[in-house]
Protein backbone atom coordinates (compact mmCIF):
# COMPACT_ATOMS: atom_id res chain seq x y z
CA UNK A 1 0.00 0.00 0.00
CA UNK A 2 1.07 3.54 -0.42
CA UNK A 3 1.77 5.45 2.71
CA UNK A 4 0.86 8.93 1.60
CA UNK A 5 0.36 9.94 5.21
CA UNK A 6 4.07 10.59 5.62
CA UNK A 7 4.38 12.51 2.40
CA UNK A 8 1.34 14.64 3.15
CA UNK A 9 2.43 15.51 6.62
CA UNK A 10 6.15 15.86 6.13
CA UNK A 11 5.61 19.34 4.73
CA UNK A 12 8.48 21.48 5.73
CA UNK A 13 9.96 24.71 4.57
CA UNK A 14 13.15 23.30 3.20
CA UNK A 15 16.20 24.29 5.12
CA UNK A 16 18.96 24.05 2.57
CA UNK A 17 21.29 22.54 5.07
CA UNK A 18 22.27 19.11 6.01
CA UNK A 19 21.59 18.15 9.56
CA UNK A 20 23.37 16.16 11.44
CA UNK A 21 23.08 14.64 14.43
CA UNK A 22 21.35 17.83 14.65
CA UNK A 23 22.90 20.29 16.97
CA UNK A 24 20.71 23.26 16.16
CA UNK A 25 19.81 23.93 19.74
CA UNK A 26 20.94 26.54 22.21
CA UNK A 27 23.69 25.49 24.54
CA UNK A 28 25.52 27.01 27.49
CA UNK A 29 28.48 29.15 26.52
CA UNK A 30 31.48 26.96 25.76
CA UNK A 31 34.93 27.66 27.16
CA UNK A 32 36.71 30.57 25.54
CA UNK A 33 38.14 29.74 22.15
CA UNK A 34 41.58 30.88 23.18
CA UNK A 35 41.82 28.51 26.16
CA UNK A 36 44.83 26.24 25.99
CA UNK A 37 44.61 22.78 24.52
CA UNK A 38 45.48 21.22 27.87
CA UNK A 39 42.77 23.13 29.73
CA UNK A 40 40.15 22.22 27.15
CA UNK A 41 41.12 18.58 26.93
CA UNK A 42 41.13 18.18 30.71
CA UNK A 43 37.36 18.64 30.59
CA UNK A 44 36.94 15.65 28.28
CA UNK A 45 36.70 12.31 30.01
CA UNK A 46 37.72 10.32 26.98
CA UNK A 47 40.78 12.33 25.94
CA UNK A 48 44.24 12.80 27.38
CA UNK A 49 45.45 16.41 27.63
CA UNK A 50 45.80 17.47 24.04
CA UNK A 51 49.04 19.43 24.38
CA UNK A 52 50.71 16.25 25.60
CA UNK A 53 49.42 14.20 22.68
CA UNK A 54 50.32 16.79 20.08
CA UNK A 55 53.37 18.98 20.35
CA UNK A 56 53.37 22.17 18.31
CA UNK A 57 55.42 22.14 15.13
CA UNK A 58 58.76 23.89 14.80
CA UNK A 59 57.08 27.25 14.21
CA UNK A 60 55.08 26.84 17.39
CA UNK A 61 51.77 26.19 15.67
CA UNK A 62 49.34 23.34 15.03
CA UNK A 63 48.87 22.21 11.43
CA UNK A 64 45.53 20.48 11.94
CA UNK A 65 42.66 22.11 13.78
CA UNK A 66 39.10 21.25 14.65
CA UNK A 67 36.61 23.93 15.66
CA UNK A 68 33.87 22.29 17.69
CA UNK A 69 30.19 22.67 17.04
CA UNK A 70 27.97 23.18 20.09
CA UNK A 71 29.40 20.86 22.72
CA UNK A 72 32.77 19.26 23.33
CA UNK A 73 34.98 16.65 21.68
CA UNK A 74 33.50 13.91 23.88
CA UNK A 75 29.90 14.62 22.85
CA UNK A 76 29.44 11.13 21.32
CA UNK A 77 28.32 12.87 18.15
CA UNK A 78 29.78 15.06 15.40
CA UNK A 79 32.53 16.71 17.42
CA UNK A 80 33.84 13.44 18.81
CA UNK A 81 33.60 11.55 15.53
CA UNK A 82 35.41 14.30 13.63
CA UNK A 83 38.04 14.69 16.35
CA UNK A 84 38.81 10.98 16.41
CA UNK A 85 39.33 10.88 12.65
CA UNK A 86 41.61 13.91 12.62
CA UNK A 87 43.51 12.78 15.70
CA UNK A 88 44.09 9.30 14.29
CA UNK A 89 45.70 10.58 11.09
CA UNK A 90 47.74 13.19 12.95
CA UNK A 91 49.19 10.70 15.42
CA UNK A 92 49.91 8.12 12.73
CA UNK A 93 51.89 10.70 10.77
CA UNK A 94 53.44 12.86 13.48
CA UNK A 95 51.42 15.97 12.63
CA UNK A 96 50.56 18.59 15.25
CA UNK A 97 46.86 19.10 15.99
CA UNK A 98 44.55 21.02 18.29
CA UNK A 99 40.87 21.79 18.80
CA UNK A 100 39.16 25.10 19.54
CA UNK A 101 35.80 25.72 21.19
CA UNK A 102 33.73 28.78 20.20
CA UNK A 103 32.25 30.90 22.95
CA UNK A 104 28.84 30.92 21.29
CA UNK A 105 26.95 28.96 18.67
CA UNK A 106 26.80 31.88 16.25
CA UNK A 107 28.26 32.57 12.83
CA UNK A 108 30.39 35.42 14.18
CA UNK A 109 31.78 33.25 16.97
CA UNK A 110 32.56 30.40 14.59
CA UNK A 111 34.31 32.75 12.17
CA UNK A 112 36.32 34.27 15.03
CA UNK A 113 37.34 30.84 16.32
CA UNK A 114 38.37 29.64 12.88
CA UNK A 115 40.53 32.76 12.72
CA UNK A 116 42.20 31.76 15.98
CA UNK A 117 42.95 28.33 14.53
CA UNK A 118 44.51 29.90 11.44
CA UNK A 119 46.57 32.26 13.59
CA UNK A 120 47.65 29.18 15.52
CA UNK A 121 49.19 27.69 12.39
CA UNK A 122 46.35 25.61 10.97
CA UNK A 123 46.75 24.52 7.37
CA UNK A 124 43.54 22.45 7.47
CA UNK A 125 40.51 23.18 9.65
CA UNK A 126 37.75 20.62 10.27
CA UNK A 127 34.27 22.07 10.84
CA UNK A 128 31.79 19.43 12.11
CA UNK A 129 28.16 20.21 11.42
CA UNK A 130 25.76 22.16 9.24
CA UNK A 131 25.96 25.21 11.50
CA UNK A 132 29.35 25.83 9.85
CA UNK A 133 27.88 26.28 6.37
CA UNK A 134 27.77 30.08 6.55
CA UNK A 135 31.03 30.47 8.51
CA UNK A 136 32.92 28.37 5.95
CA UNK A 137 31.31 30.36 3.13
CA UNK A 138 32.89 33.45 4.71
CA UNK A 139 36.32 32.15 5.74
CA UNK A 140 37.09 30.34 2.49
CA UNK A 141 37.73 33.77 0.94
CA UNK A 142 39.35 35.28 4.04
CA UNK A 143 41.97 32.53 4.23
CA UNK A 144 42.62 31.36 0.63
CA UNK A 145 45.71 29.37 1.65
CA UNK A 146 43.88 27.34 4.31
CA UNK A 147 41.88 24.20 3.53
CA UNK A 148 38.59 23.24 5.19
CA UNK A 149 36.60 20.05 5.69
CA UNK A 150 32.90 20.82 6.24
CA UNK A 151 30.88 17.92 7.63
CA UNK A 152 27.18 17.59 6.82
CA UNK A 153 26.80 20.75 4.82
CA UNK A 154 27.71 22.94 1.85
CA UNK A 155 28.91 26.57 2.08
CA UNK A 156 26.26 29.24 1.51
CA UNK A 157 25.55 32.81 2.56
CA UNK A 158 23.12 33.79 5.30
CA UNK A 159 19.95 33.90 3.20
CA UNK A 160 20.79 30.89 1.00
CA UNK A 161 20.89 33.08 -2.09
CA UNK A 162 24.43 32.02 -2.93
CA UNK A 163 26.20 28.69 -2.65
CA UNK A 164 29.93 28.60 -3.32
CA UNK A 165 32.59 26.00 -2.68
CA UNK A 166 36.19 27.05 -3.29
CA UNK A 167 38.85 24.56 -4.30
CA UNK A 168 40.14 24.68 -0.72
CA UNK A 169 36.88 23.37 0.75
CA UNK A 170 35.71 19.75 0.97
CA UNK A 171 32.02 19.57 1.91
CA UNK A 172 30.98 16.09 3.08
CA UNK A 173 27.42 14.80 3.01
CA UNK A 174 26.08 11.39 4.02
CA UNK A 175 23.33 9.20 2.63
CA UNK A 176 21.21 9.03 5.77
CA UNK A 177 18.44 7.08 4.07
CA UNK A 178 20.79 4.11 3.76
CA UNK A 179 21.70 4.19 7.45
CA UNK A 180 18.02 4.46 8.37
CA UNK A 181 17.15 1.59 6.05
CA UNK A 182 19.73 -0.67 7.69
CA UNK A 183 18.32 0.10 11.14
CA UNK A 184 14.67 -0.41 10.16
CA UNK A 185 15.41 -3.65 8.34
CA UNK A 186 17.44 -5.04 11.24
CA UNK A 187 14.76 -4.15 13.82
CA UNK A 188 12.04 -6.02 11.96
CA UNK A 189 14.30 -8.97 11.16
CA UNK A 190 15.02 -9.13 14.88
CA UNK A 191 11.33 -9.70 15.54
CA UNK A 192 9.96 -6.22 16.20
CA UNK A 193 6.80 -5.14 14.39
CA UNK A 194 5.77 -2.03 16.33
CA UNK A 195 8.29 0.72 15.72
CA UNK A 196 8.61 4.44 16.28
CA UNK A 197 10.50 7.25 14.57
CA UNK A 198 10.98 10.47 16.54
CA UNK A 199 12.90 13.06 14.56
CA UNK A 200 14.02 16.55 15.48
CA UNK A 201 13.51 19.31 12.93
CA UNK A 202 12.21 18.12 9.57
CA UNK A 203 15.36 19.10 7.70
CA UNK A 204 16.50 16.97 4.75
CA UNK A 205 18.87 14.70 6.64
CA UNK A 206 16.26 13.84 9.28
CA UNK A 207 13.65 13.19 6.61
CA UNK A 208 16.07 10.89 4.81
CA UNK A 209 16.75 8.96 8.00
CA UNK A 210 13.00 8.51 8.50
CA UNK A 211 12.24 7.59 4.90
CA UNK A 212 15.00 5.00 4.93
CA UNK A 213 13.89 3.62 8.29
CA UNK A 214 10.31 2.88 7.23
CA UNK A 215 11.39 1.47 3.85
CA UNK A 216 13.92 -0.85 5.49
CA UNK A 217 11.29 -2.00 7.96
CA UNK A 218 8.86 -2.63 5.12
CA UNK A 219 11.39 -4.63 3.12
CA UNK A 220 12.04 -6.93 6.07
CA UNK A 221 8.32 -7.22 6.83
CA UNK A 222 7.63 -8.26 3.25
CA UNK A 223 10.35 -10.91 3.40
CA UNK A 224 8.97 -12.28 6.67
CA UNK A 225 5.32 -12.02 5.65
CA UNK A 226 4.39 -9.85 8.65
CA UNK A 227 2.75 -6.46 9.08
CA UNK A 228 4.54 -3.55 10.72
CA UNK A 229 3.27 -0.38 12.36
CA UNK A 230 5.37 2.78 12.69
CA UNK A 231 4.55 5.80 14.86
CA UNK A 232 6.13 8.88 13.25
CA UNK A 233 6.81 12.37 14.62
CA UNK A 234 9.01 15.46 14.25
CA UNK A 235 9.48 17.37 17.50
CA UNK A 236 10.47 20.54 15.64
CA UNK A 237 13.75 20.99 17.53
CA UNK A 238 16.88 19.11 18.57
CA UNK A 239 16.52 19.51 22.33
CA UNK A 240 15.62 17.01 25.03
CA UNK A 241 12.21 18.06 26.32
CA UNK A 242 9.58 16.70 28.74
CA UNK A 243 7.13 16.73 25.84
CA UNK A 244 9.31 14.47 23.68
CA UNK A 245 9.86 12.11 26.60
CA UNK A 246 6.14 12.01 27.36
CA UNK A 247 5.30 11.22 23.73
CA UNK A 248 7.88 8.42 23.58
CA UNK A 249 6.55 7.08 26.88
CA UNK A 250 3.01 6.99 25.51
CA UNK A 251 4.21 5.09 22.44
CA UNK A 252 5.93 2.52 24.61
CA UNK A 253 2.87 2.19 26.83
CA UNK A 254 0.80 1.46 23.74
CA UNK A 255 3.03 -1.36 22.59
CA UNK A 256 5.83 0.26 20.58
CA UNK A 257 8.88 -1.96 20.97
CA UNK A 258 11.65 0.29 19.72
CA UNK A 259 11.94 4.00 18.81
CA UNK A 260 14.52 5.50 16.46
CA UNK A 261 15.52 8.73 18.24
CA UNK A 262 16.77 10.87 15.37
CA UNK A 263 17.54 14.44 16.35
CA UNK A 264 20.41 15.27 18.66
CA UNK A 265 19.25 15.45 22.26
CA UNK A 266 15.77 14.28 21.22
CA UNK A 267 17.34 10.85 21.51
CA UNK A 268 18.04 11.45 25.18
CA UNK A 269 14.32 12.02 25.75
CA UNK A 270 13.57 8.74 23.99
CA UNK A 271 16.22 6.93 26.04
CA UNK A 272 14.80 8.29 29.29
CA UNK A 273 11.34 7.03 28.34
CA UNK A 274 12.74 3.64 27.29
CA UNK A 275 14.62 3.26 30.56
CA UNK A 276 11.40 3.78 32.51
CA UNK A 277 9.47 1.40 30.28
CA UNK A 278 12.19 -1.23 29.95
CA UNK A 279 12.09 -1.01 26.16
CA UNK A 280 14.48 -0.30 23.29
CA UNK A 281 16.01 2.60 21.34
CA UNK A 282 17.88 3.00 18.06
CA UNK A 283 20.57 5.70 18.22
CA UNK A 284 21.71 8.04 15.47
CA UNK A 285 24.84 9.43 13.78
CA UNK A 286 27.37 7.64 16.01
CA UNK A 287 27.44 4.50 18.13
CA UNK A 288 25.26 5.55 21.08
CA UNK A 289 25.40 2.24 22.92
CA UNK A 290 27.33 3.93 25.70
CA UNK A 291 24.55 6.45 26.27
CA UNK A 292 21.99 3.97 27.59
CA UNK A 293 21.55 0.23 27.99
CA UNK A 294 18.31 0.62 26.02
CA UNK A 295 20.20 1.36 22.78
CA UNK A 296 20.19 -1.80 20.67
CA UNK A 297 21.96 -0.30 17.63
CA UNK A 298 22.64 3.04 15.94
CA UNK A 299 22.14 4.32 12.39
CA UNK A 300 25.64 5.68 11.91
CA UNK A 301 27.46 8.14 9.73
CA UNK A 302 31.10 7.10 9.70
CA UNK A 303 32.28 10.54 10.73
CA UNK A 304 35.78 9.58 11.76
CA UNK A 305 36.34 7.66 8.51
CA UNK A 306 35.25 10.62 6.39
CA UNK A 307 37.50 13.08 8.23
CA UNK A 308 40.43 10.70 8.20
CA UNK A 309 40.03 10.24 4.45
CA UNK A 310 39.77 13.99 3.90
CA UNK A 311 42.89 14.76 5.93
CA UNK A 312 44.78 11.97 4.17
CA UNK A 313 43.76 13.38 0.78
CA UNK A 314 45.05 16.80 1.84
CA UNK A 315 48.50 15.44 2.64
CA UNK A 316 48.50 13.12 -0.38
CA UNK A 317 47.90 16.04 -2.71
CA UNK A 318 44.52 14.70 -3.84
CA UNK A 319 42.21 16.94 -1.79
CA UNK A 320 38.79 16.86 -3.52
CA UNK A 321 38.05 20.54 -3.01
CA UNK A 322 35.45 22.51 -4.89
CA UNK A 323 32.93 19.68 -4.95
CA UNK A 324 30.80 17.83 -2.46
CA UNK A 325 31.92 14.37 -1.36
CA UNK A 326 29.08 11.98 -0.49
CA UNK A 327 29.71 9.10 1.89
CA UNK A 328 27.46 6.09 1.34
CA UNK A 329 27.51 2.34 1.82
CA UNK A 330 29.58 2.15 -1.37
CA UNK A 331 32.53 3.86 0.37
CA UNK A 332 31.73 2.58 3.87
CA UNK A 333 30.32 5.96 4.89
CA UNK A 334 27.26 4.64 6.76
CA UNK A 335 26.45 1.54 8.74
CA UNK A 336 25.40 -0.16 11.97
CA UNK A 337 27.86 -0.88 14.82
CA UNK A 338 27.31 -4.62 14.94
CA UNK A 339 30.06 -5.16 17.51
CA UNK A 340 28.00 -3.30 20.12
CA UNK A 341 24.48 -4.00 18.81
CA UNK A 342 22.12 -5.99 21.04
CA UNK A 343 20.02 -7.90 18.54
CA UNK A 344 18.51 -11.21 19.57
CA UNK A 345 18.30 -12.94 16.19
CA UNK A 346 19.66 -10.53 13.56
CA UNK A 347 23.23 -11.76 13.05
CA UNK A 348 26.47 -10.40 11.71
CA UNK A 349 26.00 -12.65 8.68
CA UNK A 350 22.54 -11.15 8.10
CA UNK A 351 24.00 -7.67 8.30
CA UNK A 352 26.92 -8.48 6.01
CA UNK A 353 24.57 -9.81 3.34
CA UNK A 354 22.29 -6.77 3.59
CA UNK A 355 25.19 -4.32 3.52
CA UNK A 356 26.75 -6.09 0.54
CA UNK A 357 23.51 -5.70 -1.41
CA UNK A 358 23.32 -2.03 -0.50
CA UNK A 359 26.95 -1.48 -1.39
CA UNK A 360 26.38 -3.13 -4.75
CA UNK A 361 23.45 -0.85 -5.50
CA UNK A 362 20.84 -3.63 -5.34
CA UNK A 363 18.66 -1.74 -2.84
CA UNK A 364 16.67 1.25 -4.06
CA UNK A 365 15.48 3.81 -1.51
CA UNK A 366 13.17 6.75 -2.08
CA UNK A 367 15.06 9.65 -0.51
CA UNK A 368 13.24 12.52 -2.21
CA UNK A 369 13.25 15.40 0.25
CA UNK A 370 13.40 18.23 -2.27
CA UNK A 371 9.62 18.29 -2.30
CA UNK A 372 8.43 16.47 0.77
CA UNK A 373 4.80 17.23 -0.03
CA UNK A 374 4.85 14.92 -3.04
CA UNK A 375 7.31 12.24 -1.95
CA UNK A 376 5.39 8.98 -2.26
CA UNK A 377 6.61 6.01 -0.28
CA UNK A 378 5.29 2.75 -1.65
CA UNK A 379 4.95 0.43 1.32
CA UNK A 380 3.41 -3.04 1.12
CA UNK A 381 3.46 -4.34 4.69
CA UNK A 382 3.89 -1.22 6.78
CA UNK A 383 1.38 1.29 8.17
CA UNK A 384 2.82 4.67 9.15
CA UNK A 385 0.88 6.84 11.59
CA UNK A 386 2.04 10.45 11.77
CA UNK A 387 1.63 11.91 15.25
CA UNK A 388 1.21 15.65 15.80
N, C-alpha and C positions, 0 to 999 in steps of 0.2 A: 504494500500500500504506500501511498505517497504521504509523507508527513509534511504537509504544508503549514502545519501549526508553527513549526520552528521558523520557516521562511517568512511567515506573515508577521511574526512577533519579534523577529530579530532586527527590526528596523532600527537603525542607528544612523546618526549623522556621522559619516565616515571620518574618523580621525586618521589622517594620512601618516600614521606612525605605526611602528611595530611595537607591540607590547614587550613585554616580557613577562617575565615573572611578575611584571606589573608593579612597579614601584611608584606609581603616580599618586602617592599619598603624602600628607604632611608628616614630617618627622621632627623630633627635637633637633636643635642645632648640633651639628657634628663638631668634633674638635677642630680647632683652627687649622687651616690648610698648611700653615707654615710650621706646625709642630714637628718635632724631629721624628725620624723613622722609628727610633727606639721607643719613644713615648707612645706613639700611635700603636705600634705592634704589641706593646705590653698590655693593651686593652683587649687583645684578641686571644681567646683561650687556645685556639688551634695553631697559633703561629709563634715561632721563636722571635725574639727582638730582631727587627728587620736589619738594623745597621750591622748586627753581628753576621747575619747570613749574607749580606751583600755590601762589600766594601766599595767605596766610591772609586771611580777610575782615576787615572793619573792626574787629570785636571780637576779632581775634586767633585765631579758630578756623577749623576746616575743616568746611564744611557737609556734604560727602559723605565717607563713610568706608567702607573695606573692611577687614574683619578676616580675615586669611588662615586657610585650613585648614592642615593639615600641609604645610609647604613654603613656597615663596616665590612672588612674583608673576611669575616667569619659569619656572614649573614646566611649561609647555606643557600645562596641564590646567585644572582648575577655577579656581584662583587667577588664572592669567594671563587666561583668557577673561573672567572677571568683571571683573577690573581694566581690561582694554582697553575693555569696554563702558562702565563708569563713567567712565573717563578721557576717552573720546571725547565723551560728552555734556557733561562738565564743561568741557572745553577749548573746545567749540563755543559754550558759553553763559557763559563767564567765571565759573564757579563753583569755589570752592576745594575741594580734595579731598586725601585722605591715606589711606595704608594702615597697618595695625597688625598686628604678628605676635605671637601668643600665645607664652608661654614653654613651654607644654606642650600636648599634644593632649588636654586633659581638659575636662569641662564647667565646672569651677570656673575654669580658666584662660581659657576662651572668654568666660565671663560677666564676669570681671575685665577682659579686654581690650576687650570691648564697652563697659564702663563708662568706660574711658579714652577711647574714641572719643567717647562722649557728653560727657564732661567737656571734650573738645577742641573741642566745638561742633557735633558731628554732628547733623544733622536727619534724615538717612537713612543707615542702615548696611546694607551688603551682606554677606551671610554665605554663602560658597560651599561647599556640601557638606552631606551628610546628617548629619555629626557635629554640626552646629549645631541640629538639631531640638530637643533638650532645652534648650540655652542660650537659644534664641529663645523657647521656651515660658516660660522664667523672666523674661527681660528685657522681654518685651512688657508685663508688668504693672509692672515696676520703673520703666520709662521710658515712660509713656503718651503723651507728646508727641513721641516719636521714632518714625520709620517704619523698617521692616525689609524687605529683600528676602532671602528664604531660597531658595537654589538646591538643587534635587534633594531636597526633603524637606518635611514638614509638622510644625508644632510639637506636641510631646507631652511628657508627664512621663517620669521615668526608667524606670518599669516599664510604660509603654505603656497604662496604665489610663485615661488622660485625654488627649484630643486637643483643642486649643483654638487657634483662629486669631483674634486680635483684628483690628479694622478697620485697625489700623496695620501689619499684616503681610501681605506678598504672597508666599505660597509658590509656587514654580515647579517643575513637573515636566515631564518630556520623554517623548515616545513612542519609547522606545528600539527597540521592535520594528520601527518603520518605518525607522530608520537601519540596523539590522541587515539588514533585507530588501533595502534598496538595495545594501548591500555584497555580500551573497550572490548576488543577481541579477547584479550587474556582474561578479563573479569568474567565474561560469559562462559568461556571455555572452562573456567575454574568452578562453574556451577551457579553463578549468580545471575538472577534474571530480573531483579528489581534494583535499578541503578539510579544515581543522581548525578547531575552536572551543575555545579554552582560556580559560575564565572564572576569575574570582577566587572570592569567596564567592558561594554561590547565593542572593543576595538578589534581590528582584523585578526590579530594573533589569537585572541581569546575565542573569537568565533571559529577560527580554524581548528583550534583544540576541540571545541565542542562538536563541530561537524564531523571531525574524524572519529571522535569518541563514539557517537551514536552509530556511525556507519560501520565501525569495527565491531561493535556489539551486535549489530544486525547481521553482519556476515557470519559471526560465530553462531548466532541463534539459528540462522538458516541451515548451517551445516549440522547442527544438533537437532533440528526439528522442534525447537521450543519457541515460546513467545517471550519477549522482553519488554519491560516498561521502564521509561526513563523520565524522571522529574528533572525539569530544566529551568534555570534561573540565572539572570545577571543581577548582581547586587548594585551595580552602578558605580562602584568604587573599589579600591584595592586595600581597604582597611578591615581589620578585625572588628566586628561590631556585635552587640547583643542581638540585634535583629537577624544577622546572618546565622549566628549560632542557634537562635530560636527556630529559624526556618529549617536548618539542617536537623535539629532535634525532632521537629515534627515529622520530617521525612522518615527518619529512623523509626520513630514510634509507629508510623503507618506501614512499616515493612521494608523500607529501602535497606538494602544490604551493604551497599558501598556508595560513597559520594566522591566524585572527582572534584577536588577543591582547586579551582583554576583561577587564581587572581591574587597573587602576593599574600598578604596577611589574611585574606578571606579564608585561605586554607587553614589558618590557625583556629578560626571560628568553627570550621567543619571538624577539625581534630578534637576540639574541646567537646563538641556535641557527641562525637563518636566515642570518646573516652567515657562519657556518662552513660551512653547506651550500650557500650560493649560491642561496637560494630566496627566497620572498616572504612578506610580512606585511601584514595589515590592521590599522590602528591604531584607536583608540577615543576618543570624547568630543571631541577636538580634532584638528586637522590635525597628525599626527605625522610628516609626511614629513621634517621636519628632524632627527628622532631617529635615523634609519637609512636608508641607501639601499635597504634591503630593503622599506620600506613603500611599497606600491603605491597605497593609498588609505586613508581613515579613515572609520569610521561616526561622524558628528559630531553633537553637540548644539550648537546655535548659541548658546553661552553669552553671548558678547558682545552678540548681538542682543537676547537676553531681558533682560539687565541694562539695556542702553540703553533699551529700551522701558519697563521698569519705572521707571527714573529719570525719563524723559520724562513718564510718566503722573503721577508725583509732582508735578512742577513745573507740569504742565498742569491739575492739580486733578482728575484722573480716576483716581487711584491705586486699583487693584482690590483693596483690602484686605479681609480677612475671608473670602476664598475662594481656592481654589487655581487658579492659571493653568497651563494645559497647553500646551506648545509642541510642535507637530506639523508635518507637511509643509504642512498647510493654512495655517499662519501662518509658514512658512519657519523653523520651529524645529529641524529636523533636515536632514541632507543629506550629500553627499559633496563633498570639495574637488576638483572636476574640474580646476581650474587647476594643481594640483600632482600629480594622479594619474598613474600610470605604466602605464595600460592599453595593450595592443597593438592591440586591435580594437574595444573598447567605446568609443564616441565620445561627444562632447558631445551630439550630436543624439539618440543612444540614451538618454542619461541624461535629457535634457530631456523626452523622450516618457514615460519611466517615471515621472519625478517629477510630471509633469502628471497622469498617471492616479492617482497616489497622492494628490495634492493635491485631486483631484476626488472622491475617495472610491471610486474604481473598484477598488481593491485591498483585499481583506479579509485580515487577519492574525489568527491565533489568538494572543492575548497573555495568556491566562488563567494568572496566577501565583498567584491566591488559593488555589488548591488544586492544587499542582503534581503531586500523586499521581494526579490524574484528568485532567489536561490531555491531550488526544488530538490529536496533530498528524497530519493526513491528508496523506501524502506519496506521490506517484505514481512518481517517478523517482529518489528519493533514499533511500539506506540510511544510517542514523545508528548509529554504534557508540560506546556510552558506555564510556569508559576509566576504571578506578578509579585 
